[in-house]
Every structure is written in structure tokens, then in C-alpha cells.
Amino acid sequence: MKKLLLHLDTDPIPSAFDQAVAYDSDVDNIMAYGGVTRDNVTPHVHGMIFTRGGKNLKNSAIFVGGSNVAASELVGSAIKKAFFGPVRVSVMLDPNGSNTTAAAVARKVMTNYDITGKKVVIIGAGPVGQRSALYFLKEGAAEVIITSRSLARAKAITEQMKEAYGVDVTPGESRSDESVAELLKDAHVVITSGPAGVCVLPEATWRASSSLEVIADVNAVPPLGVGGLEVMDNGTEKEGIRFYGAIAIGNFKMKVHHNAVSSLFESNDQFLDETTIYDIACKIDT
């Protein structure tokens, strides 16, 4: 029986990237729909769960993407509600690639590096930054600071994370080079996940730190997020600090994405999200 993937995207046009990755993960056929919302997703779900039954349900799966992470998560919740007990199929949530990218960032940083008891600063409070914060805390980081140019926004995000995941993340402000330098005092790891084409960590700033051990940047659009870093850096040591660039992180992200899609067809009851996708990344890394 063919492996069918229902690709639901909250954007008007479904992502070609996500479809290409799915085919490279040995999916036989993809049915892609854009403009999906929590209010119109149920008929799509029923189309997948009522056409195959019993053991054959594992040959159908759903992928949820889109650039609006919050909207995609609402779609994911609506999909769960549309299932009928064991009559369900496996689901993967990776809006804007945030879950697979953050998992890759975390595993790259922890390559032959013990995060236990370390202080981590994440410059950029978007979905990748938030998920990375979860992973570092899970692995034993002593403190994780997540920053925004607005301290009020950073505080709102850390409060949401506390409510949703029960974790304590410290809010920080990264409005200026001076504020970033202040945040890096006694920091061991810094992740830059800011907007593409914006340098949020100048070379002079990280060179002035006496405590930094690892720096990773997810931005592949020049200028990069970190001055003096190269996109191909893969544990490259400079001034006693390990560097990981966007291409090195992206290569691992693709492995995570491929493995996650493939695993959907192992059973019909998986729900791969920001927590379970990280578990897949750990298995690959091991």
C-alpha cells in the first residue's frame, strides 16, 4: 500500500520545500492544500482516517507547515480533535521549519559538549529561539536567557513558556550592542536566531568575552547573525570558541526532517511536535 502524506499549510500556497523533503523521505504521494485553518481542517482529516482502516492507517499521515507558527499549532490541535479514538493517523508539526531547526541547533551545540550547568544566551525570541531554550533546559543548562529588542516582549514570551511547558527562562533585551555585551557576561553559549540578514552579535562583542565556549548562528543570509562566523563552520575553533554556521546546522536539520517524516509511517498514533521531534534528533545524534 502506498504511503500518502496530507500536507496542510496555513499559507495560501503549500511549501515546495516541505514537499520535496517528504518525497526524499520515501513518501509515495503528497496531497497538498494551502490556506488551512483550525476551522476548515476537519474534512481534510476525515478524508485521511476514513479511507483506510486497521493496520493500513499507518500508511497515511499528516504534515502541518506554514510561516505562521501560532496558526499552525492551532491547526494541529484541531486535527487531534477530529480523530475518533484509535481511528487516527500520525501527525508532524514543523511550521516554518522551527522544530527541526531548533533541534538541530541544540544537537550541534552539544556535539562533544556538556551543557550541564552552563549559561546560554539566545538572541532572538522567535519559535527557533524558544524551542532551543526548551532543549537546553531539558539537557541541564543552569540558565537560559532569551532576548528580544523589546524587554516587554521577551517577558511576555518567557511567561507563555512557563505556562505552556513549566520552564523558567530568563527574559533579556538585545536592543543595542551594549545590551548584548552585558547579557554575555559569564555566558558560555550564545545562539543567534534573529532576522535574516542582520548581524546581532558583532565580532568585537564576542571577542571581548572571556567566558564564551560555543557560538551558533541559524542565519545564512549575509550579513550573518554573528560577525566573523562562516556559514560552513562546523565546530570550527576561533579564539578558543567553537562556531557552528547555518549550513552545518541546516545539514543536520535535513537529517532530522527526513527521519521525522519517515517515522510517521511506523504507526498511526504519533504526534511529532517541538518535544518529540527533539527526541528523534537525539537518536540520530547518538
N, C-alpha and C positions, 0 to 999 in steps of 0.2 A: 504494500500500500504506500502511496506517495506521501511524503512529508509536506504538509501545507502550512504556510505561515500567513496569518492575517496581520498585516502591517497597518496599524491605526496611528495616524499622525494628526496632531492638533493644528498644524499649519495647513494652508489651503492645498499645497502640493506636497505629497509624501516625499520624504528624503530619499534621493537616489543613492546616497552613501549607505544608508542603513539597508537598502535593498541589495546593494552589491555585496555587502558583508554577509548578509543572510545567504545569498547564493553560494558564496565562498565557504559557508559553513555547512554545505551539503543539503540545503533546503531544496526540494524539488520544484515547488511553485509558490509564488508570493501573490497574495491579493492585497493591493494597497489602496487605502482610502484616506483622503485628506479632509480637513475641516471637521474632525471628530470631536465631540464634546461629551460630557457626562450625561447630557440629556438625549443624545441620539445614538449612543453606543450599544444599547441593549440589543437591537435587532441584529447587529453585526455579530455579537457574542452568541446569540441563539442560533445563528446560521452555522456557527462552528461546532456547537455542542450537540445539536440535534441531528446532524447529518451522519455522524459516526457514533457507535456505541461500544461499551465494554472496553476490551483491550485496545481497540482501534482508536480510541480517543487520544492516545498518546502520540498519534501521528499528525495531530492538529495542534497548533499553538498560536499564541497572540503576542505580537511585539508592539509596544506603545512608545512612540517617539514624539518629537516636536520641539520647537525652540522655547516654548513656554512651559517651564518645568512644573509650575504650580497647576496649570491646566491639565497637563499630562498625568499628574498624580491623582487629580480628581477623576479622570477617565479610568485610571487603574482601580480606584475604589468602586466606581460604578460597575466595572467588569466583575469584580468579586460578588457584588450584589446580584448580578444577573445569572450566576451559577445556581444549580439545583443540587445541593448536597454533593454526591460523588460525580454528578454529571458536570464535568468541568474540563478545561484544558489548561496546560501550563502557560504562564504569562511572564513576559520580561518587560521591565520598565527601564528605559535608558534615554530619557528626554535630553536632547542637546548633547548626548554622549557623556552626561555628567557622572553617572555611576561608574561606568567603565574607566573613564579618565581619572577620576579620583582614586579608584582602586589601584590603578597603575602608578599614580604618583606616590601613593603610600608604600607600595611594594618596592618601587625603585629606591626610595629614600632608605628603606630598611634592608637593602641589599648589604649583607655583612655589616650591619649597623644596628646596635641595640638602642631602641628609642626609650627604653625604661628610664624614668627619672629625668628625662630631658625637657627643655623648654622649647616649644615650637611656636613660631610666628607665621601666620598665614595672611599674606597681603592680598586682599580680595575676598569679599564676603558672599560671592555668588554660590551657586549649587556645588561647583567643584570644591571650592574652599570649605564649604560647610561639611560636605561628605568626608573630605580629607581630615577635618578636625575630629570627626567621629572615629575614624580608623586609628588615628594616632592615640587618642584617649583609650580606645579599646586595647591597644598594644602596650599601654603602660606609661605614656608620656605624663610627666608631672604637671605640666601646664600647657594649654593650647590657647593662644591669643588669635582671634580672628578680627580682621580690621576692615574698615570702610573709610572713605573720605569723610563720612559723617559719623560721629561717635553715637549719635542717637539711633542711626540705622543699625550700627554694629550691636548696640544694646538690644534693640528690638529682635534682631536675628538670634542672639545668644539666649534671649528669653524664650523664643519659639523652640530652639533646640533643647532647652531644659524641659519644656513642657512635652515635646514630642519624644525625646529619647532619654530623658533623665540624666543628662550630662551637664557638667559645669564647664562652659567655655568662657574665657575672659574677653570682653569687648575691647577694641582698641581703635585709635584714629590714625589714619595714614594720609592726612591732608597735605603734608609737606615732607621734604627730605629730612628736616629736623625732627619731625614727629616719628618718622620711620627709624631714624638713628636711635631715638630714645627707646622705641619698642625693642630694638635689637640688643639692648643691654642684657648681658647674661644669657642671651638666646643661643641655642645650639643648632637649631634647624630653622630655615626660612623657606616658605613656599610662596611663589608669586603666581597668583591666578587672577590677575587684573584684566582689564580690557585689552584686546589685541592691538598691537602697535603702540603701546605706551610703556615706557620704562618706569617702573615703580620702585626699583632698587638700583640706584646709581652705583657704579663701581667703587667710587670713593667711600660710599657708605659702608658697604660690606668689608672693604679693606680696613676700615677703621675699627672693626670689631675684633676683639681678642678671644671671643668665645665660640664663634660660629664654626660648625663642623660639616654641615651639609646645606646646599642651596639647590632648589629645583624650580624650574620655570615651565609653565604649560603654554606659553605664547610663542608661536612660530612665525609671527608676522613682525618684520622689522619696523621700528626698533624693538628688540626683545625686551621682556619684562625685567631682565637683570643685565646691567652693564658688565661687559667683559665675559659673559657667558656665550657659548655657541650652541646652536640647536642640536648638534650631534654629540655634545658632551654626554658621556655615559659613565659617570663615576670618575671623570677627569679631575685630577687634583691640581689646584692652583692655590698658592699661599697656604697650604695645609688644609684647604677646604675641598670637599667633594662637590662636583657640579653635575647636574642632570638637566639636559635640554629637552625641548618639546618633541624632537624626533625620536630620541631614545625612549621617552615616556610614551609617545604615540605608538611605537612599535610594540611595546608591551600591552598597551591598551587594545590593540587589534587582536592580540592573542586572547585577552580576557573576553572581548566581544565575541570572537569566533567560538570559544569554548562555552560561553553562556548560551548562545543561540543553539549550538549542538545539543547541549544538555536538556533543552526544553523537551526534546523528543524521547527522553529516557523514561518519562512517566507523564501522567496527565494532571498532576496536582502540585506542580511547583509554582512559586510566585517569586520571581527574581527581581529584587529591588536594591536599594542602596546598602542594605545589610547583607543579603545573600550573595550578591554579585562579588562583594569583597571576599567572601569565603572561597569562591571559585578562583579569584586572583591568588589567594594564598596557596591553593592546591597546585596551581601552575608554577608558582614560585618555588615551592618545595620540590 
